[in-house]
Amino acid sequence: MIDELVSQQDALDAARRVRGTDDVAEALARVAWSVVTDPGDAVAATLVREFGPADGMRFALDARGRSWPMVRAAGARRALDEARARWRQRADPAAVIDALRRAQTAGAHLLLPGDPDWPLAVDDLDTEAPVVLWARGRPELLTSAARVAIVGARAATAYGERVAADLSGDLAAAGTAVVSGGAYGIDGAAHRAALTVGGGTIAVLAGGVDRPYPAGHRNLLTRIAVDGVVVSEVPCGTAPTRWRFLARNRLIAALGQATVVVEAGWRSGSLNTAGHAATLGRPLGAVPGPVTSASSAGCHRLLREYDAVCVTSAAEVAEMLPIDARSPHAHDATEEGRVLLLRALSTRTARTEAQLAQRADLTVERTRALLGLLDLDGLARRDGDGWRGIGAARTS
């Protein structure tokens, strides 16, 4: 299939448009792998590693079944034969060209290992690492200095969503990118809070980046694709499925330098993400809930059985990050900025961000981020083109 692709002008042109370069041989081979394999296919990863993307694909689809030293063992031979049977059913050059065209239409970036925006963190997945990543938005966030995965139940309680928003808002305001899965409940609360304070957020999808899912989060994911980044390892046009959600969880855990489970039932899918984080050696945190709440039973299980760190604030989450990713004074600076901004707000008169920045002696960008935090805490609200304080804000 590779030789057929590189000989087709349509394939070359589609790859060049998405990659922005004439050197597209590796891109075509890796996109072909992403079309014919399932996420986390260890047999495919072994072939790519041993022979390279193009030669590995030629060997994978060779009907003559050439013998190579690495597959002489009976178990490896059988695994390869089974994998080949799966791959050949999907080996369609037209599907590769279609994936590239869909990516161009969606404005998606095609990231390959070695690219400046390729997140080295996913390489820790070893044979389960993705062969490509498709991204819409700001792919540089994938390699940002500080990244925290915040996950939890779809059927979240008001308590869980509030805690997720508080943690995410504080972390994002301090420059940490928030990673989650774009789902209802905890994921959505985490993404929204990061966007509210003007911070970075990464949504890892189980389907193509051109297919917002769930449908109720179309507007949220569209916004993330502008102000944050939406990323997936499956080609554009791919529908999300149950097993793809489980495979997606390993990417969330890999991208986060630490993972925090805010709310989860006893058998929540978030525990799958937590398991991947633990396997990768990433710090794992859990937010405690009421002992009577089934919605927090999974978090309590992580605390009791998996040595998760008990997390109650963004400052405690920040302590889980690698030393070079921490901002030692971020929490203090945030608290100081909040106090200054509360003093600058009026409960009677709406003031613009520029006016508030001048009164509080802050930059407009910092003021905007802090206003988002105050909004999340119910201490400020937007009024036309300005902002008013609520209750705790001083009048002047």
Long-range contacts (C-beta under 8 A, 24 or more apart in sequence): 1-32, 1-36, 1-57, 1-61, 1-91, 1-92, 1-93, 1-96, 2-28, 2-29, 2-32, 2-54, 2-57, 2-58, 3-58, 4-93, 5-32, 5-93, 5-96, 5-97, 8-93, 8-97, 10-97, 11-93, 11-96, 11-97, 11-100, 14-97, 14-100, 14-101, 14-104, 15-100, 17-100, 17-104, 18-100, 18-103, 18-104, 18-108, 18-109, 18-110, 19-110, 25-54, 26-53, 26-54, 26-112, 27-110, 27-112, 28-96, 29-53, 29-54, 29-56, 29-57, 30-112, 30-131, 30-132, 31-96, 31-99, 31-100, 31-110, 31-132, 31-235, 32-57, 32-91, 32-93, 32-96, 33-57, 33-131, 33-132, 34-99, 34-130, 34-131, 34-132, 34-233, 34-234, 34-235, 35-90, 35-92, 35-95, 35-96, 35-99, 35-235, 36-60, 36-86, 36-87, 36-90, 36-91, 37-86, 37-87, 37-90, 37-131, 38-86, 38-243, 38-247, 39-130, 39-233, 39-234, 39-244, 39-247, 39-248, 40-125, 40-128, 40-247, 40-250, 41-83, 42-127, 42-128, 43-79, 43-80, 43-83, 44-83, 44-87, 44-131, 45-126, 45-127, 45-128, 45-129, 45-131, 46-70, 46-127, 48-131, 49-127, 53-131, 60-84, 60-87, 61-87, 61-88, 61-91, 95-235, 98-237, 99-235, 99-236, 99-237, 102-208, 102-210, 102-235, 102-236, 102-237, 103-134, 103-209, 103-210, 103-235, 103-236, 105-210, 105-236, 106-136, 106-209, 106-210, 106-236, 107-136, 108-134, 108-135, 108-136, 108-209, 108-210, 108-236, 109-134, 109-135, 109-136, 109-139, 110-134, 111-135, 111-139, 111-142, 116-143, 117-142, 117-143, 118-142, 118-143, 119-143, 119-254, 119-255, 121-147, 121-254, 121-255, 121-257, 122-251, 122-254, 122-255, 124-254, 124-280, 125-250, 125-251, 125-254, 125-280, 128-250, 130-233, 130-251, 131-233, 132-233, 133-231, 133-232, 133-233, 134-208, 134-209, 134-231, 134-232, 134-233, 134-234, 134-235, 134-236, 135-209, 135-229, 135-230, 135-231, 136-209, 136-210, 136-225, 136-229, 136-230, 136-231, 137-224, 137-225, 137-226, 137-227, 137-228, 137-229, 137-230, 138-200, 138-227, 138-228, 138-229, 139-229, 139-231, 141-177, 141-200, 141-201, 141-202, 141-228, 141-229, 142-202, 142-229, 142-231, 142-255, 144-176, 144-177, 144-200, 145-175, 145-324, 145-325, 146-175, 146-176, 146-177, 146-257, 146-321, 146-325, 146-326, 146-327, 147-176, 147-177, 147-178, 147-179, 147-202, 147-255, 147-256, 147-257, 147-325, 148-176, 148-177, 148-178, 148-179, 148-256, 148-257, 148-258, 148-259, 148-260, 148-317, 148-320, 148-321, 149-179, 149-180, 149-252, 149-253, 149-255, 149-256, 149-258, 149-259, 149-260, 149-273, 149-277, 150-178, 150-179, 150-180, 150-186, 150-187, 150-190, 150-259, 150-260, 150-262, 151-180, 151-181, 151-186, 151-187, 151-190, 151-252, 151-259, 151-260, 151-261, 151-262, 151-264, 151-270, 151-273, 151-274, 152-185, 152-186, 152-187, 152-261, 152-262, 152-263, 152-264, 152-268, 152-270, 153-185, 153-186, 153-263, 153-264, 153-265, 153-268, 153-270, 153-295, 153-298, 154-183, 154-184, 154-185, 154-186, 154-187, 155-184, 155-185, 155-295, 156-184, 156-185, 156-186, 156-189, 156-262, 156-263, 156-295, 157-263, 157-293, 157-295, 159-263, 159-289, 159-290, 159-293, 160-185, 160-186, 160-189, 160-262, 160-263, 160-287, 160-289, 160-295, 160-296, 161-185, 161-186, 161-189, 162-189, 163-262, 163-263, 163-287, 164-189, 164-190, 164-193, 164-262, 164-263, 165-189, 165-190, 165-192, 165-193, 165-376, 166-193, 166-314, 166-376, 166-377, 167-193, 167-260, 167-262, 167-287, 167-311, 167-313, 167-314, 167-317, 168-193, 168-194, 168-199, 168-201, 169-193, 169-194, 169-196, 169-197, 169-199, 169-372, 169-373, 169-376, 170-313, 170-314, 170-315, 170-331, 170-334, 170-373, 171-199, 171-314, 171-317, 171-318, 172-197, 172-198, 172-199, 172-200, 172-201, 172-369, 173-197, 173-198, 173-199, 173-334, 173-369, 173-370, 173-372, 173-373, 174-314, 174-318, 174-327, 174-330, 174-331, 174-333, 174-334, 175-199, 175-327, 175-330, 176-200, 176-318, 176-321, 176-325, 176-327, 177-201, 177-202, 177-228, 178-202, 179-204, 179-252, 179-255, 179-256, 180-204, 180-252, 181-205, 181-206, 181-245, 181-248, 181-249, 181-252, 182-213, 182-214, 182-217, 182-220, 182-221, 182-224, 182-230, 183-214, 183-217, 184-214, 184-216, 184-217, 185-263, 186-262, 186-263, 186-270, 188-217, 188-220, 190-262, 191-220, 191-224, 191-228, 192-220, 193-372, 193-376, 194-228, 195-223, 195-224, 195-227, 195-228, 196-372, 196-375, 196-376, 197-368, 197-369, 197-370, 197-372, 197-373, 197-376, 198-365, 198-368, 198-369, 198-372, 199-369, 200-228, 200-229, 201-227, 201-228, 201-229, 202-228, 202-229, 202-230, 202-231, 202-255, 203-228, 203-229, 203-230, 203-231, 204-231, 204-232, 204-248, 204-251, 204-252, 204-255, 205-230, 205-231, 205-232, 205-240, 205-248, 206-232, 206-234, 206-240, 206-241, 206-244, 206-245, 206-247, 206-248, 207-232, 207-234, 207-238, 207-239, 207-240, 207-244, 208-232, 208-234, 208-235, 208-236, 208-237, 208-238, 208-239, 209-236, 210-236, 210-237, 211-236, 211-237, 211-238, 211-239, 211-240, 213-240, 245-269, 246-272, 249-273, 249-276, 250-276, 252-276, 253-277, 253-280, 253-282, 254-280, 254-282, 256-282, 257-282, 257-283, 257-321, 257-322, 257-325, 258-282, 258-283, 258-284, 258-285, 258-317, 258-320, 258-321, 259-283, 259-284, 259-285, 260-284, 260-285, 260-286, 260-287, 260-311, 260-317, 260-320, 261-285, 261-286, 261-287, 261-298, 261-299, 261-302, 261-308, 262-287, 262-299, 263-287, 263-289, 263-295, 263-296, 263-298, 263-299, 264-295, 264-296, 264-297, 264-298, 264-299, 264-302, 265-294, 265-295, 265-297, 265-298, 266-294, 266-297, 266-298, 266-301, 267-298, 268-298, 270-298, 271-298, 271-301, 271-302, 274-302, 274-306, 274-308, 278-306, 283-309, 283-320, 283-321, 284-308, 284-309, 285-309, 285-310, 285-311, 285-316, 285-317, 285-320, 286-310, 286-311, 287-311, 287-312, 288-312, 334-370, 334-373, 337-362, 337-366, 337-370, 338-370, 338-373, 338-374, 341-367, 341-370, 341-371, 341-374, 341-380, 342-374, 342-379, 342-389, 342-392, 342-393, 342-394, 343-394, 345-374, 345-380, 345-387, 345-388, 345-389, 345-393, 345-394, 346-388, 346-389, 346-393, 346-394, 346-395, 346-396, 347-388, 347-389, 347-390, 347-391, 347-393, 347-395, 348-388, 348-395, 349-386, 349-388, 350-383, 350-384, 350-385, 350-386, 350-387, 350-388, 351-386, 351-387, 351-388, 352-385, 352-386, 352-387, 353-386, 353-387, 355-386, 356-387
